[in-house]
Structure formats: structure tokens, C-alpha cells
Amino acid sequence: MIQFNGLNYSDDHSICYGPIDNNIETVILHKGTLRIDTHAFYACPNLKRVDGTKCTQPIVVWETAFEQCPKLEFVDLNVEEIFANAFLDCEKEKGINFNFKNITNINSNALARCHIKSLYMTNTLTFIGGRAFDGAKFDDTTFILPDGLNFIGDMAFSDTNLKNIYLPDSCMTAGTIFYLDDVNIHVSQKLVDRFKLVLKDNIILEDNSLDSLLGKYTFKQLNDKRLEEEKKTRKETKSKKSEDKER
């Protein structure tokens, strides 16, 4: 075992086992990281930021890796798969900004009972496991699922505060999503035919597919646009604070 940036690693840096000091506040992963191990940062009391943008290949986040991190605020990962309970029961008050590049699978309970301030994903996502977002609180109560998503497990969005979910035409298995009576599910005619849906108050037929719904933006472009706006806002806020100090 070797150490880098306050973290314990396998000899080739491919596996991150967790922090040297459990009171760590910021995690910056080595570029050669391929896996964050089970329980690696479980219940780290002061962890706020996780930065995996330097990883040259998409990583996997194993079970319970960040479970019960009460102060987590920002997670930016080049990540392929997030395993069960990876971010279960994380920050409840301020909310967490998640940015997942190259994500394909979000497994059961991976983001359950989290306060999600923002969630950006590339349109590589194909799988959402059962109860993946169970009990999560979203600041943005409209969730546009990316085109390319194929599978949604049972109760993936149960007990959330979401008001609108847009399903892409690529969805082949939808679990129990059409039984969410308190959430508007937006679908195309293609999905109505595929799932033999009976339109009701919360099953809303859109005139066009998700691609048309997004207009001139693809899902990735839309998310990139929102990220750019968020960066601009942070820059303006920082600039204003500097001006106030100078006065």
C-alpha cells in the first residue's frame, strides 16, 4: 500500500482504499485511479469535495464508498458505474452538486436519501437500479432522463419530491415509474405504444420525442450549458465578494 494526497492506494494507484485521516475535507484522486473501494470514505465527518476529474479512465465507485458523509457538497467524477449504497444517506441540508461524466450504471440505493442540489450526467447512462434515488430530495424537481437510458428498476424514484420526470424513447424497462401518482411522467407516443399506457392525469403525452423536447440541444449539450451557467454564476459571485472587500 502507498499514499498519495492523503489517501491510501494500491501499489499501482488503481484502487483507492480511503483516507489516511478520517477527518479529510477534500479528496483529489490520482489520475491512475480505477476504483474507489468498498467503505473507503464511509461516514467521513468533514468530507466536502470529491474531485476525480484527473482520472484518465472512467472509474467505478464500490458499495458504501461515501455512505453517510454528512457534509458532502460537491462530487465531480469521471465514473462508469456507481454501486449500491455508494452515496446513501449523504448531506441533508445544503445539498450536493453531482457531476458524473461517462456514467453508464447507477445501481440500487446509490443516491438514496440524499439531498441533490444538482445532478449532471452525460448521455451515456443506460441503467438505473431499484430504489436508486429512493427518498432523495431534489432542488430541481424536474428530472429529464438522458436519451440512451434503457432500464429503470422498481421504486427507483419512490418517496422523492420530484414533480416531473421525462422518459426518453430509449427506455425499454420502466419498473414501477408509471405508478408514481404524485409525479408527472412525460412520455412520447412511442412509449405509450411500447408500454401500452393508459393516459391519466399524471401520464402526460408529449407531441414529440425527448430529442424534440430539448429543441436544438442534445442532453449532453443541455447539461454542459447548465454547467457553464453555474460556473459563470460562481465567478460573478467571487468577483462581487472581491469588490466588496476592496471598498
N, C-alpha and C positions, 0 to 999 in steps of 0.2 A: 504494500500500500504506500502511495505517495501523496503529497499535499500540494495544493495549488489554490491561490486566492482564498485561503481559509477553509478549503474543502478537502475531504478525503477522497482519493481516486484509486482505481486500479492502476497497475504499473504503466499501462498504455493510455491512460486518461479516458478510456472509453466508458467506464462506469463511475458515476458519481455516487458515493455512499452516504454523503451528508456532511454537515459542518464539523469543524474541529471544536468550535464553541457554539453551543446550542442557542446563545443569545445573538447570533448573527442577524444583521438587518438587511444586507444586500447580498444577493448571490449572482455572480457573473461566471457563467460556465466556460470551461476550457473549450477551445474550438474543436477538439477531438472527441468531445462527449457524444456518446451514442445512447446512453441510458441513465436515467435517474432512478436509483434503486428503491425497492420497497421500503417504506417508512423513513426514507432518507432525511426529510425535514419535518417529520411528524411533530405537531404541537410546538414548533419553534415560536416562542412567545413574542419575539420582536421582529420577526421577518416581515419586510415590507415590499421588497422588489426582487424579482427573478428575471434575469436577462440571459437568454440563450441565443441571441442574435448572431453571435460569433461562431456558432456551431456550423461546421461546413456541410454536415449531413443532417437530415431530419432525425430527431431523437425520439425515444419512447419514454413516457413517464409511467413508472410502475405503480402498483396498488399503494394507496395511502401515503404516497410520497410527500404530499403537502397537507394532509388532513389536519384539521383543527389548528390552522395558523391564524390566530385572531386578528393580527394587524396587517395582513397581506393587502397590498394596494395595487400592485402592477405586475403583470406576468406577460413577458414577450418571448415567445419560443418559436424556434424552427422545429416543429414537432410533427411526427407522423401519427402517433397513437397515444391516447391518454387512457390508462387502465382504470379499473374500478376504484371508486372512493379516493381518487388522486387528490381532489380539492374539496372533499366532503367537509361540510361544516366550517368553512373558512369565513373571513371577515363579514360581520353582520351590519355595521353601522355606515361607514363611509362608502363601501362598495369597492369592487376590484375591477380594474381595466385589464381584460384579457385580449391578447393578440396572438392568434395561432396561425403561423404560416405553414403550408403544406400538410395540414391536418387531414387525415382520412377517417379515423375512428375515434369517437368519444364513447367510452364504454359505461356500463351501469354505474349509476350514482357518482359519476366522475365529477360533476359540478353541482351535486345535490346540496340543498340548504345553504347555498352561497348567496351573498348579495352581489349581483353582477351589475356594475356600473356601465360597462360597455363590453361587447364581445365582437371581435372582428376575426373572420376566418376567410381563408382563400377558398375558391370554389372547387377544392379537392375533396371536401367532406363527402363520404359515401354512407357512413354508418353512425347512427345514434342509438345507444343501448337502452334497455329498460331502466326507467327511473333516472336517466342521466341527469336531468335537471329537476328532479323531484323536490318540491318545496323551495325552489330558488326564487329570489326576489330580483326583478329586473327594473333598472331605472327607465329603460326604453321598453315600453310594454307591447311594442310591435316587433315581431321576430320574422324576418324574411329568410327562410331556409335556402341554402345555395343550390343552384341547379347542378345536378350530378348526384345529389343525395338519393340513395336507393332504399335504405332501411331505417325505420323508426321503431324502436322497441316499445313494449307495453308500458304505459304510465310514464313515458319519457318526460312529459310536461305536466304531470299531476301536481296539484296544490301550488302552482305558481301564481303570480299576479299578472301574467300575460293577458292582453286583451285581444290581440290579433296575431295569428300565425299564417304565413303564406307558404303553401306547399308547392314545390317545383314539379313539373311534369315528369321528372325522372324518378319520382317516388314510386316504388313497387310494393313495399310493405309499410303500412302506416300504423301498426299496433292499435292502440286504443284512442288515438288522437281525435277521431270523429265523435267520441263520447264525452269530450270536454264541453259540457253545456255552457260554461261561463266564459268560453273563449271563442272568438270568431275565427273560423277556419276558411281561408280563401283558397279556392281551387279553380282550375280550368275545366272546360268541358271534357277534356281528355281524362282527367282524374275522376270526374263524375261517372264517366262510362267505365273506367277501369275498376273502380271500387263499387259500382252500382249504387251510388249515393242517392238518397232521397233528400232533396234540398229542404232545409228548415231554417229557422231564424238565424242560427249561428253557422250554418254552412253556406258560404257566400260564393256564388258563381261569378268569376271574373270573365270579362269579354275575351281576354287573350291569355296566353301562357305567361309564365313568370318573366321570360325574356322581354315580352312586350310590355309587361307591367313596369319593368325597370327602365323602359324607354331606351335612350341611347347608351345607357351604362350597362355593362355586364356586372355580375355580382362582385367580382374582384375589383373592377373599376369603382363601383359604388363604395366599397369598403375603403379602398385607397383614398378616395375623395374625402370620406369622413375622417380618416386618419390625418390627412393633410390639414383639414379644417381644425382638428383638435390640436395639432402641433402649432398652427397659427395662433390659436387662442392662448396656448401656454406661453408662446413667445411674446404676445401682446401684454399678457398679464405680468410677465417678468420685466418687460420694458417699463410698464407703468409703475411697478414697485421701485425700479431704479430711479425713475424720475422723481417719485415721491421722496426718496431718501436724499436726493440732491437739493431739494427745496428747503 
